[in-house]
Structure formats: structure tokens, C-alpha cells
Amino acid sequence: MIMGRRKSTLVKGPAAPATGGTSAGPLREAAPLSIWTLIREDIACVRSRDPAARNTLEIILTYPGVHAVVWHRVAGRLWRRGIKFPARFLSWFGRFLSNVDIHPGATIGRRFFIDHGACVVVGETAEVGDDVTLYHGVTLGGTSWTAGKRHPTLRDGVLVGAGAKILGPITVGAGCRIGANSVVIEDVPPGMTVVGIPGRVVKPLSDRRRIGDGRIDLEHHLMPDPVGEAIASLLDRIEFLEARLSHLQGEMHRTRGAASEEAA
């Protein structure tokens, strides 16, 4: 690929059906934007997603997630041009400096942000769309030693909470949120919230708080607790059954008392 200034972006394959499935084709990079354009976008998006970011210089010098993405942008271009060993070496060097391991073969979209960049792993065949946010400890991992597609695809606008693991050649639909420490091993429809081990869909996009100015909703701590809700439901049922049993026991005692008085 030529490192020119022809403008383009990540483009999708065939569009997903209107029913909201995850069957859209793989992300692929057409004639690429220049590296500098991509890096400027990667730096600029931090200001909108991290309130601790005060100025551009601070972001450039002190954000390991940004450093990791910058090194990947360069290593990825080398990898796609067939310059494999230098690409892998740059990838290793970026990991050494940032503690973020992104394989140079991974496809990364625009405005990609790794917050608190540490212990993040992105596998070789992983595909990440535009405006995706990962927190520390996230793994986009494989589940097979065979060649071919073995890592996940994250569509545009996905947010992945700290420590989450997304494993295998699955697709996480656009706008999804993955709760912290979740383990996702199956496709997720667009716009859903997933929590738990294994990951379970617990909330659709229509039930989530909307942000009117176009910013990404980062409140990934406001997750439902399906296990807690199930336990609460069981406790309510037990309380109802105990009250009913107590009522039936009282009725039985009164009936026996009345029978005893009649026999006397």
C-alpha cells in the first residue's frame, strides 16, 4: 500500500439486514488515509472521551494507549506492504514501551482509543471499526491455532470495558457495550449491552441513556446485574411462599380447634 494522501476510510462489506443481525462482511481497508491524518484523529478523539485530558501535548507525551496506536499505524502499513519482520519488530517495540500488544496484521479503524493503555492484546486477524474505545486489560483473542480468521470483529462505536475478553472469529455489532470482565464468545447484535461470563445480552440500545451532542456514552459502569435480579426474584418468591404457608398453617390449626370443640 502506498503511504500517500488519498482520502478514504475503512469500508464495510455487504450491509447487515434490516433485522439487526451481525452478518455484515469483514472490514477491509481501501486506499488508506495518510498516517498523519489517522494519528491526528487518534489524538483528537482523546479529548472527547477522557475528561482527564487537558491538552494535546499532554496526550502525545503521556498516553500509552495513543503511543501504542501510533506504533501500530506504522507497523501495520509495513505489514500490508509485505515488510513483515520490521513490522513485527516495531510492534514489539511499541509493546515494550506501552504494554499494549497490537499485532501489525490487525485492522484498526479511525479514532481508535485505548484508555489507561495497559495489558491490552489485539490479535493478528482482529478487525476494529471506527470510533472504538477499549479500556485496560481487554483481549481481542483467538480460539484456534489454525490459519485464517480467528480473532473478533468490532464494528463502529463499540465500547469494551476493563478486563473484558472477546474471543474467536465473532462479530460485535455497531454501538455495542461490553461490560468490564465479561467474556464474549458469540456474535452480538448491534446496539446491545453484554455482561457476564459467558457474556449475555442484557440491554438493547433503546433502553440506554442518550447523549444529544453525538458523544460516545462512556457510562459503562451502569450495567444491569441479571444474576442479582434473578436472586432478588427468587427471594421475593420465597417470601411469598413462606407467607402463604404460614397462612395455610393458621387455617389448619383453626380447623382442628373447631373440630375438637365439636367432638367435645
VOBA-1610 file (N, C-alpha, C; in pm, whole numbers, padded with zeros to 5 digits, always signed):
BEGIN
Met+00083-00120+00000Met+00000+00000+00000Met+00087+00126+00000Ile+00040+00226-00071Ile+00119+00348-00083Ile+00082+00442+00029Met+00182+00499+00090Met+00160+00588+00204Met+00134+00730+00153Gly+00040+00747+00064Gly+00009+00876+00008Gly-00098+00948+00087Arg-00158+01051+00023Arg-00259+01129+00093Arg-00396+01114+00029Arg-00418+01003-00040Arg-00551+00979-00094Arg-00646+00951+00020Lys-00760+01017+00020Lys-00851+01005+00133Lys-00946+00889+00115Ser-00965+00815+00222Ser-01064+00709+00228Ser-01080+00669+00372Thr-01149+00560+00395Thr-01167+00511+00532Thr-01190+00363+00527Leu-01208+00303+00646Leu-01246+00163+00648Leu-01384+00150+00589Val-01402+00055+00500Val-01533+00033+00439Val-01580-00105+00475Lys-01710-00120+00478Lys-01768-00247+00515Lys-01799-00329+00392Gly-01824-00457+00418Gly-01871-00544+00313Gly-02020-00526+00298Pro-02094-00625+00251Pro-02237-00612+00233Pro-02306-00572+00362Ala-02403-00483+00350Ala-02468-00429+00470Ala-02547-00537+00541Ala-02558-00521+00673Ala-02636-00616+00753Ala-02783-00600+00720Pro-02861-00707+00732Pro-03003-00696+00705Pro-03071-00604+00803Ala-03188-00552+00764Ala-03258-00453+00846Ala-03305-00510+00978Thr-03303-00641+00993Thr-03347-00703+01117Thr-03246-00687+01229Gly-03127-00632+01200Gly-03031-00602+01305Gly-02936-00716+01334Gly-02907-00802+01238Gly-02813-00911+01260Gly-02670-00865+01254Thr-02576-00958+01257Thr-02434-00926+01255Thr-02367-00989+01135Ser-02438-01004+01026Ser-02385-01074+00911Ser-02312-00985+00813Ala-02288-00858+00849Ala-02215-00771+00758Ala-02077-00827+00733Gly-02025-00797+00615Gly-01897-00853+00575Gly-01782-00798+00655Pro-01660-00849+00631Pro-01545-00805+00707Pro-01505-00663+00675Leu-01443-00598+00771Leu-01386-00467+00745Leu-01264-00485+00658Arg-01245-00394+00568Arg-01125-00400+00486Arg-01080-00258+00456Glu-00952-00238+00437Glu-00900-00103+00417Glu-00881-00080+00269Ala-00949+00022+00214Ala-00929+00061+00075Ala-00807+00152+00069Ala-00801+00238-00033Ala-00688+00331-00042Ala-00681+00410+00087Pro-00573+00398+00165Pro-00573+00450+00301Pro-00554+00600+00311Leu-00605+00654+00419Leu-00569+00789+00457Leu-00421+00792+00493Ser-00363+00911+00491Ser-00225+00920+00533Ser-00213+00887+00681Ile-00096+00836+00720Ile-00072+00803+00860Ile-00091+00926+00948Trp-00045+01041+00901Trp-00054+01161+00984Trp-00199+01201+01009Thr-00284+01184+00908Thr-00426+01214+00927Thr-00486+01122+01032Leu-00455+00992+01022Leu-00508+00896+01119Leu-00459+00926+01260Ile-00330+00958+01272Ile-00274+00985+01404Ile-00334+01112+01464Arg-00354+01214+01382Arg-00417+01337+01432Arg-00557+01307+01484Glu-00631+01222+01412Glu-00764+01185+01460Glu-00757+01105+01589Asp-00660+01013+01599Asp-00644+00932+01720Asp-00615+01021+01841Ile-00537+01125+01821Ile-00503+01216+01931Ile-00623+01305+01965Ala-00690+01356+01863Ala-00801+01448+01885Ala-00918+01380+01957Cys-00942+01251+01928Cys-01058+01184+01987Cys-01043+01165+02138Val-00920+01170+02189Val-00897+01150+02332Val-00965+01261+02412Arg-00963+01384+02360Arg-01021+01497+02433Arg-01170+01477+02457Ser-01240+01410+02364Ser-01385+01392+02377Ser-01422+01271+02462Arg-01324+01181+02490Arg-01356+01058+02563Arg-01288+01047+02699Asp-01197+01137+02728Asp-01129+01132+02858Asp-01126+01272+02918Pro-01207+01297+03022Pro-01210+01431+03082Pro-01079+01468+03150Ala-00990+01368+03173Ala-00862+01399+03235Ala-00762+01458+03136Ala-00792+01448+03005Ala-00701+01500+02904Ala-00714+01652+02897Arg-00605+01723+02926Arg-00613+01869+02935Arg-00565+01939+02810Asn-00465+01884+02743Asn-00417+01949+02621Asn-00349+01846+02532Thr-00325+01886+02407Thr-00271+01793+02308Thr-00131+01747+02344Leu-00047+01835+02393Leu+00089+01797+02427Leu+00090+01689+02535Glu+00005+01704+02635Glu-00003+01604+02741Glu-00046+01469+02684Ile-00141+01469+02592Ile-00187+01345+02531Ile-00074+01277+02454Ile-00002+01355+02376Ile+00107+01299+02294Ile+00218+01240+02381Leu+00249+01305+02491Leu+00365+01264+02571Leu+00333+01160+02678Thr+00209+01155+02726Thr+00183+01075+02847Thr+00077+00968+02831Tyr+00021+00946+02714Tyr-00086+00848+02698Tyr-00032+00723+02627Pro-00007+00614+02701Pro+00047+00494+02638Pro-00047+00432+02535Gly-00178+00449+02554Gly-00272+00397+02455Gly-00254+00465+02320Val-00229+00596+02323Val-00202+00670+02199Val-00071+00626+02138His+00032+00609+02222His+00162+00563+02171His+00148+00428+02100Ala+00071+00336+02161Ala+00054+00204+02102Ala-00014+00212+01966Val-00114+00299+01954Val-00184+00312+01827Val-00093+00374+01721Val-00012+00472+01760Val+00081+00534+01665Val+00179+00430+01610Trp+00238+00350+01700Trp+00330+00246+01653Trp+00260+00146+01564His+00135+00115+01597His+00062+00019+01513His+00033+00077+01375Arg+00002+00204+01367Arg-00025+00264+01237Arg+00095+00244+01143Val+00214+00266+01196Val+00335+00249+01114Val+00360+00102+01084Ala+00355+00017+01188Ala+00382-00126+01170Ala+00279-00189+01076Gly+00154-00146+01087Gly+00051-00202+01001Gly+00074-00171+00854Arg+00119-00051+00823Arg+00149-00017+00684Arg+00262-00104+00630Leu+00366-00123+00712Leu+00476-00210+00670Leu+00428-00353+00648Trp+00344-00402+00739Trp+00294-00540+00729Trp+00216-00560+00598Arg+00130-00465+00565Arg+00047-00480+00445Arg+00127-00462+00317Arg+00244-00402+00328Arg+00333-00392+00211Arg+00427-00511+00202Gly+00411-00609+00291Gly+00492-00730+00286Gly+00625-00720+00358Ile+00647-00612+00432Ile+00773-00594+00506Ile+00747-00647+00647Lys+00750-00779+00661Lys+00698-00845+00780Lys+00785-00827+00904Phe+00916-00857+00890Phe+01000-00854+01011Phe+01010-00714+01072Pro+01038-00610+00992Pro+01038-00475+01052Pro+00905-00440+01118Ala+00794-00486+01057Ala+00662-00459+01116Ala+00650-00526+01252Arg+00692-00654+01259Arg+00685-00724+01387Arg+00778-00662+01490Phe+00894-00615+01447Phe+00987-00553+01540Phe+00930-00422+01594Leu+00870-00340+01506Leu+00807-00217+01553Leu+00692-00247+01649Ser+00617-00353+01618Ser+00508-00394+01706Ser+00561-00433+01843Trp+00669-00511+01845Trp+00731-00549+01973Trp+00782-00425+02047Phe+00842-00332+01974Phe+00896-00212+02037Phe+00782-00129+02098Gly+00671-00118+02024Gly+00556-00047+02077Gly+00501-00114+02202Arg+00501-00247+02202Arg+00455-00320+02320Arg+00550-00297+02437Phe+00680-00295+02409Phe+00780-00273+02512Phe+00761-00136+02578Leu+00724-00036+02499Leu+00710+00100+02552Leu+00574+00123+02618Ser+00470+00060+02566Ser+00334+00095+02609Ser+00261-00014+02686Asn+00313-00139+02684Asn+00245-00253+02745Asn+00111-00282+02678Val+00101-00246+02550Val-00015-00277+02467Val+00034-00356+02347Asp-00021-00475+02327Asp+00026-00565+02222Asp-00075-00570+02108Ile-00047-00498+02000Ile-00133-00500+01881Ile-00054-00562+01767His-00101-00674+01717His-00032-00739+01605His-00039-00648+01483Pro+00069-00634+01407Pro+00066-00544+01291Pro-00033-00587+01184Gly-00077-00714+01187Gly-00175-00759+01090Gly-00318-00720+01123Ala-00342-00670+01245Ala-00478-00631+01285Ala-00523-00509+01206Thr-00651-00505+01172Thr-00710-00393+01100Thr-00776-00300+01201Ile-00727-00176+01209Ile-00775-00080+01307Ile-00835+00039+01235Gly-00957+00076+01272Gly-01025+00188+01210Gly-00979+00323+01263Arg-01055+00424+01229Arg-01020+00562+01265Arg-01067+00593+01408Arg-00995+00689+01468Arg-01030+00741+01602Arg-01041+00628+01704Phe-00938+00547+01708Phe-00928+00433+01800Phe-00861+00480+01927Phe-00922+00451+02043Phe-00870+00499+02170Phe-00860+00384+02269Ile-00743+00368+02329Ile-00722+00272+02437Ile-00698+00354+02564Asp-00797+00357+02652Asp-00786+00437+02774Asp-00709+00360+02880His-00623+00428+02954His-00535+00365+03053His-00462+00248+02988Gly-00402+00272+02874Gly-00343+00165+02793Gly-00249+00076+02873Ala-00291-00044+02904Ala-00208-00142+02972Ala-00271-00279+02954Cys-00187-00378+02926Cys-00231-00518+02920Cys-00343-00540+02818Val-00342-00465+02710Val-00438-00484+02601Val-00373-00570+02494Val-00447-00669+02444Val-00397-00758+02339Val-00496-00757+02223Val-00445-00732+02102Val-00526-00734+01981Val-00459-00829+01883Gly-00528-00938+01848Gly-00468-01042+01765Gly-00455-01007+01619Glu-00387-01095+01547Glu-00349-01068+01407Glu-00469-01045+01315Thr-00573-01126+01328Thr-00686-01116+01236Thr-00803-01038+01296Ala-00779-00968+01406Ala-00882-00882+01464Ala-00911-00766+01370Glu-01037-00724+01367Glu-01079-00611+01286Glu-01159-00516+01374Val-01118-00391+01375Val-01178-00290+01462Val-01227-00175+01376Gly-01353-00138+01392Gly-01412-00030+01313Gly-01373+00107+01364Asp-01447+00208+01323Asp-01420+00346+01361Asp-01480+00377+01498Asp-01417+00472+01569Asp-01469+00526+01696Asp-01487+00418+01802Val-01395+00324+01808Val-01398+00217+01908Val-01313+00257+02028Thr-01359+00222+02148Thr-01286+00253+02271Thr-01264+00124+02349Leu-01140+00100+02388Leu-01106-00013+02475Leu-01048+00040+02605Tyr-01080-00026+02715Tyr-01016+00005+02842Tyr-00907-00098+02871His-00834-00076+02980His-00719-00160+03010His-00761-00305+03033Gly-00670-00395+02999Gly-00693-00537+03024Gly-00780-00607+02921Val-00817-00541+02814Val-00903-00601+02711Val-00822-00694+02622Thr-00882-00807+02586Thr-00820-00901+02493Thr-00913-00927+02376Leu-00864-00905+02256Leu-00934-00948+02134Leu-00856-01069+02085Gly-00893-01186+02136Gly-00809-01305+02120Gly-00869-01410+02030Gly-00785-01507+01997Gly-00828-01619+01913Gly-00857-01743+01995Thr-00924-01838+01931Thr-00959-01963+01997Thr-00911-02084+01916Ser-00822-02061+01822Ser-00777-02170+01736Ser-00633-02147+01695Trp-00560-02257+01670Trp-00425-02248+01619Trp-00419-02256+01467Thr-00533-02277+01403Thr-00534-02288+01257Thr-00525-02150+01194Ala-00474-02146+01071Ala-00463-02019+01000Ala-00601-01970+00959Gly-00609-01844+00921Gly-00736-01786+00881Gly-00793-01696+00988Lys-00914-01652+00967Lys-00981-01562+01059Lys-01006-01632+01192Arg-00946-01583+01300Arg-00959-01647+01431Arg-00974-01547+01545His-00983-01418+01510His-01000-01314+01610His-01128-01235+01582Pro-01178-01162+01679Pro-01308-01097+01664Pro-01306-00975+01573Thr-01426-00937+01531Thr-01450-00813+01457Thr-01538-00723+01542Leu-01492-00599+01565Leu-01569-00499+01638Leu-01614-00392+01540Arg-01744-00374+01529Arg-01798-00274+01438Arg-01785-00134+01499Asp-01830-00034+01426Asp-01812+00105+01465Asp-01878+00135+01600Gly-01809+00219+01679Gly-01867+00271+01802Gly-01876+00176+01918Val-01807+00063+01912Val-01811-00034+02022Val-01728+00018+02139Leu-01776-00005+02260Leu-01701+00028+02381Leu-01683-00100+02462Val-01557-00129+02500Val-01526-00253+02571Val-01468-00216+02707Gly-01534-00259+02814Gly-01493-00226+02950Gly-01367-00298+02993Ala-01310-00254+03104Ala-01182-00304+03154Ala-01186-00454+03179Gly-01084-00523+03131Gly-01068-00665+03159Gly-01154-00757+03075Ala-01233-00705+02984Ala-01321-00790+02903Ala-01239-00871+02802Lys-01288-00991+02773Lys-01225-01080+02675Lys-01325-01111+02565Ile-01289-01081+02443Ile-01372-01112+02326Ile-01293-01212+02244Leu-01345-01334+02232Leu-01264-01445+02183Leu-01327-01511+02061Gly-01242-01540+01963Gly-01286-01615+01847Gly-01330-01526+01732Pro-01359-01586+01616Pro-01398-01509+01496Pro-01543-01466+01501Ile-01579-01391+01603Ile-01717-01347+01621Ile-01727-01200+01582Thr-01850-01150+01574Thr-01874-01010+01538Thr-01952-00943+01649Val-01902-00829+01694Val-01971-00744+01791Val-02028-00627+01713Gly-02161-00617+01709Gly-02228-00519+01625Gly-02200-00376+01664Ala-02230-00285+01572Ala-02206-00143+01592Ala-02279-00092+01716Gly-02210-00005+01791Gly-02272+00059+01906Gly-02287-00027+02030Cys-02229-00147+02031Cys-02242-00235+02148Cys-02153-00186+02262Arg-02191-00223+02384Arg-02108-00200+02503Arg-02085-00335+02570Ile-01959-00363+02599Ile-01920-00487+02665Ile-01879-00452+02807Gly-01946-00511+02906Gly-01919-00479+03045Gly-01782-00526+03090Ala-01730-00463+03193Ala-01598-00498+03247Ala-01594-00645+03288Asn-01484-00710+03252Asn-01455-00850+03287Asn-01551-00951+03222Ser-01628-00908+03126Ser-01713-01003+03052Ser-01627-01090+02961Val-01680-01207+02929Val-01614-01296+02832Val-01716-01323+02721Val-01689-01270+02604Val-01783-01277+02492Val-01731-01381+02392Ile-01814-01482+02363Ile-01772-01590+02274Ile-01874-01615+02163Glu-01977-01532+02154Glu-02077-01544+02050Glu-02105-01407+01989Asp-02158-01407+01866Asp-02194-01282+01800Asp-02289-01200+01885Val-02274-01067+01875Val-02361-00976+01948Val-02430-00885+01847Pro-02564-00877+01848Pro-02634-00788+01756Pro-02598-00642+01782Pro-02617-00555+01684Pro-02583-00413+01703Pro-02661-00349+01817Gly-02595-00257+01887Gly-02661-00175+01986Gly-02689-00240+02120Met-02636-00359+02144Met-02668-00430+02268Met-02561-00407+02375Thr-02600-00432+02501Thr-02508-00430+02614Thr-02490-00573+02662Val-02365-00613+02685Val-02332-00752+02722Val-02256-00751+02853Val-02294-00840+02945Val-02221-00857+03070Val-02211-01005+03103Gly-02115-01039+03191Gly-02111-01174+03248Gly-02013-01268+03182Ile-02002-01387+03243Ile-01917-01496+03195Ile-02002-01622+03188Pro-02032-01672+03071Pro-02010-01610+02940Pro-02101-01489+02921Gly-02066-01403+02826Gly-02139-01281+02805Gly-02285-01304+02768Arg-02374-01223+02828Arg-02517-01231+02799Arg-02567-01092+02762Val-02652-01088+02661Val-02713-00961+02622Val-02817-00924+02727Val-02804-00805+02785Val-02893-00766+02895Val-02967-00635+02869Lys-02927-00559+02770Lys-02993-00430+02749Lys-02977-00387+02604Pro-03088-00355+02536Pro-03079-00302+02400Pro-03050-00153+02399Leu-03016-00102+02283Leu-02982+00040+02269Leu-03097+00130+02310Ser-03223+00087+02287Ser-03338+00171+02317Ser-03354+00199+02466Asp-03294+00115+02551Asp-03305+00133+02696Asp-03189+00212+02755Arg-03095+00255+02672Arg-02977+00322+02724Arg-02993+00474+02720Arg-02920+00537+02807Arg-02922+00684+02811Arg-02862+00740+02682Arg-02927+00839+02626Arg-02878+00901+02502Arg-02798+01027+02534Ile-02697+01053+02454Ile-02619+01176+02465Ile-02647+01259+02340Gly-02705+01376+02358Gly-02756+01451+02246Gly-02654+01512+02153Asp-02532+01537+02200Asp-02435+01609+02117Asp-02345+01516+02037Gly-02381+01388+02025Gly-02304+01296+01941Gly-02187+01229+02010Arg-02162+01262+02137Arg-02052+01197+02207Arg-02086+01052+02239Ile-01981+00972+02261Ile-01998+00832+02297Ile-02038+00821+02443Asp-02136+00738+02472Asp-02180+00716+02610Asp-02078+00627+02680Leu-02001+00686+02770Leu-01894+00613+02838Leu-01937+00555+02972Glu-02065+00565+03007Glu-02107+00517+03139Glu-02124+00365+03137His-02012+00297+03117His-02015+00151+03106His-02024+00085+03243His-02024+00166+03351His-02042+00108+03484His-02191+00090+03516Leu-02279+00153+03441Leu-02423+00142+03466Leu-02477+00020+03394Met-02437-00097+03440Met-02474-00222+03376Met-02579-00294+03461Pro-02676-00356+03397Pro-02769-00441+03473Pro-02696-00560+03532Asp-02755-00616+03638Asp-02699-00735+03701Asp-02801-00847+03690Pro-02799-00926+03582Pro-02902-01028+03564Pro-02900-01134+03673Val-02783-01169+03724Val-02776-01268+03832Val-02839-01211+03959Gly-02806-01086+03991Gly-02865-01022+04108Gly-03016-01009+04095Glu-03063-00976+03974Glu-03207-00965+03952Glu-03275-01101+03969Ala-03212-01208+03922Ala-03270-01342+03937Ala-03277-01382+04084Ile-03170-01352+04161Ile-03169-01384+04303Ile-03277-01304+04377Ala-03289-01175+04342Ala-03392-01093+04406Ala-03532-01148+04378Ser-03553-01193+04253Ser-03683-01252+04218Ser-03709-01379+04299Leu-03606-01462+04316Leu-03622-01584+04396Leu-03651-01551+04542Leu-03584-01449+04596Leu-03609-01411+04735Leu-03752-01362+04753Asp-03801-01284+04656Asp-03940-01239+04663Asp-04036-01358+04660Arg-04006-01456+04574Arg-04092-01573+04564Arg-04091-01654+04693Ile-03971-01670+04752Ile-03961-01744+04878Ile-04041-01674+04988Glu-04030-01540+04994Glu-04105-01465+05096Glu-04255-01484+05078Phe-04301-01483+04951Phe-04444-01504+04924Phe-04488-01645+04965Leu-04407-01746+04933Leu-04442-01884+04968Leu-04444-01905+05119Glu-04349-01842+05192Glu-04347-01853+05337Glu-04472-01789+05398Ala-04513-01676+05345Ala-04634-01611+05396Ala-04756-01697+05368Arg-04761-01756+05249Arg-04874-01843+05215Arg-04878-01967+05303Leu-04759-02027+05327Leu-04752-02144+05413Leu-04797-02110+05555Ser-04754-01995+05605Ser-04794-01953+05739Ser-04946-01935+05746His-05004-01879+05641His-05149-01861+05638His-05221-01996+05638Leu-05173-02092+05555Leu-05235-02224+05548Leu-05223-02299+05681Gln-05105-02284+05748Gln-05088-02347+05879Gln-05186-02290+05981Gly-05206-02159+05977Gly-05303-02098+06068Gly-05444-02148+06042Glu-05481-02158+05915Glu-05614-02211+05881Glu-05630-02354+05929Met-05525-02435+05915Met-05530-02574+05956Met-05547-02585+06107His-05476-02500+06184His-05489-02503+06330His-05629-02462+06373Arg-05684-02361+06306Arg-05819-02318+06341Arg-05922-02427+06310Thr-05902-02496+06197Thr-05996-02604+06162Thr-05987-02717+06263Arg-05868-02756+06304Arg-05853-02861+06404Arg-05914-02821+06539Gly-05895-02691+06575Gly-05952-02644+06701Gly-06102-02651+06700Ala-06162-02612+06586Ala-06308-02617+06575Ala-06357-02760+06580Ala-06287-02854+06514Ala-06327-02996+06516Ala-06318-03052+06656Ser-06217-03014+06732Ser-06200-03063+06870Ser-06313-03015+06958Glu-06353-02887+06940Glu-06464-02835+07020Glu-06596-02906+06989Glu-06619-02937+06861Glu-06742-03008+06825Glu-06742-03151+06882Ala-06626-03216+06880Ala-06618-03353+06934Ala-06639-03354+07085Ala-06595-03247+07151Ala-06615-03242+07295Ala-06762-03218+07327
//
